[in-house]
């Protein structure tokens, strides 16, 4: 056998081994991707949250602590997750991109916590204590769902902690914007 033939057979052998290796590797990658998708689907099923881009909804929100407005337009609150966020420097409109998301998810995405008894912002707890109470309003009505409230398109949420009078609460309710409708109508999406 000539040297040229040996080199040619060697090159063919190396190419065949390389093609087989890539074929087997892609099969492993495909199996791993299928397994990831299987577990991802289970996670969505158990959590009640839909897949990313399963919806595109918007809701107006205001949070007052002792009559001070929390400014969600600050950069640290903007687009903390693809599923639910504030964006475009606006702190009055929650954007959701998956079904089943709750206000609890929104606060968790901001490293905060919101329950029926407390709201925890930047490691400071504001809990029901004496005259100071946590109040939650959905579309102008007192609501007891708190962190379990699934965010609905064009809903308006007021979260207020303190000892406000009814007149002060009404002033806070009146401060809720109507910007969500502009985003849901596609003017800014």
N, C-alpha and C positions, 0 to 999 in steps of 0.2 A: 504494500500500500504506500502511496506517495504521500509526502508531507502535506501537500495541498489538500488531498482528500481527507486526511486526518483532521486538519484544521477546519474544513467544511463540516465534517460530521460533529466535531466538537461544538461549533457554533450552532448547528441545528439542535443538538442536545441541550445546550444552555438556553436557547430560545424556547424549546418545548418545556423544560423545567420551569422557566419564568412564567410562561403562559398558564401552566397548570397551577403554579403557586398563586397567581393572581386570581384565577377562577375559584380556587378553594378559599382564598382570603375574602373575596367578595361574598361567597356563600356564608362565611362566618359573620361578616359585617351585616349581611341581610338578616341573618338569624338574630343577631344582637339588636338590630333596629326593630324587628318584629317583637322581640321580647320587651324592649323599651316601650313600644307603642301599647303592648298588652298591659303593662303595669301603669302606664300613663292613663289609659282608659279606665282602669280600676280606680285610680286615684280620683279622677273626675267623677266617677260614679259615687264613690264614698263621700266626697266633699260636697257634692251638689253643684260644683262650679263647672260650667261648660268649657269647651275648648276656646282658646284664644281666637278672636274674631267671630265668635258665635252670636254676638250682638254688638250694637254700637248705640249706647244710650247715654243720656245726660240728665243730671239733676242739679238743682240749685241748693246751696248749703251755706249756713252761717253757724259759727260756734262762738258763744260768748262765755267767758269765765269772769265772774264778778263784774259783769257789764262791760268787760274789755273784749273786743273782737279779736279772735285768732286770725292772723293774716296768712292764709294758705297760698298767697301769691309769692311768698318768699321762695327763693331758688331751692332751698332744702326740702320743700314740699312738692316740687314739680317732677313729674314722671318718675316716680320711685319704682314703678312696676308697669309692665305692658298691659296687664289685665285691668287695672283700675288706678286712676291718677287725676291730678290737676295738671294743666298744661298751658303753654303760651303765656306764662306769667299771670294767669288768672286764678284766683283763689276762691271763686264763687261757684264754680261748676265742676262737678265730679264727672269724669268720663269713664264709662265702663265698656270693656271690649270682650266680655264673656258673660254668659248667663249665670244666674245664681249668686252673684256677688252681693255681699251685705255691707252695711256700714261698719260692722266689725272688721271685715276684710280691709276696708279703706283705712281705718285707723291702724290696723296691724301693719299695713304697707308703709305707714309713716312712723313706725316704731312707737305707736301710742296704743292706748287701750280704752275701750268704751263699753261699759256694762250698765245694768240697771241701777247700780249704786254709785258708780265712780266713773270719772274720766281721768285718764292719766296722760299728761302731756309733758314731754321732756323730763321724765322722772319725778314730776310733781303730781301728787294725787289730789283730786278734788272729789271728795266723797260726801254722801248725804250725812249731815251733821247739824243737829239743832234746826235752825231756821234755813240754813243753806242746803238746797236740794238740787239734784240733777233733774232737768226736765227735757223731754224730747217731744217735738211736734212734727207731724207729717201732714203737709198740705193744710196747715193751720189748726190741726186737731191734736190734742194730747195723745201720745202713743206709748205703749209699754213694750214694744218689741226691741228697742234700743239697738244693740249690736247685731241682733238677729234680723233686722229689717232688710229684706232684699231690695236693692236699689231699683226703683222703677223709673222709666223714662218720663221726664218732665216733672218728677216729684220735687217738692220743696221741703227741705229739712232745716229745722232749727234745734240746736242743742244749746241749752243754757244752764249754767251752774251759778247759784247764788241765792240771794233772798229778795229777788226783784218783786215789785208790785205787779198787778195785772196790767197797769198802764205801761210799765217798763217792758214787760213781756210783749205787749202789743206793738210797741215801738221796734223791738227786735224782729218780730214777725214781719212788720212792714218793711224792714231793711232787706229782706230776701229779694234777690234779683229775679229777673225773667230772662236771663241769658241762655238757659238750657235750651229753650225753644229755638234759638238761633243756631245752636250747634246741631240739634236734632234735625232741623230743617235743611242742614247741609250748607249753610251760609259760610261756616268757618271750618268745616270738616276737611 
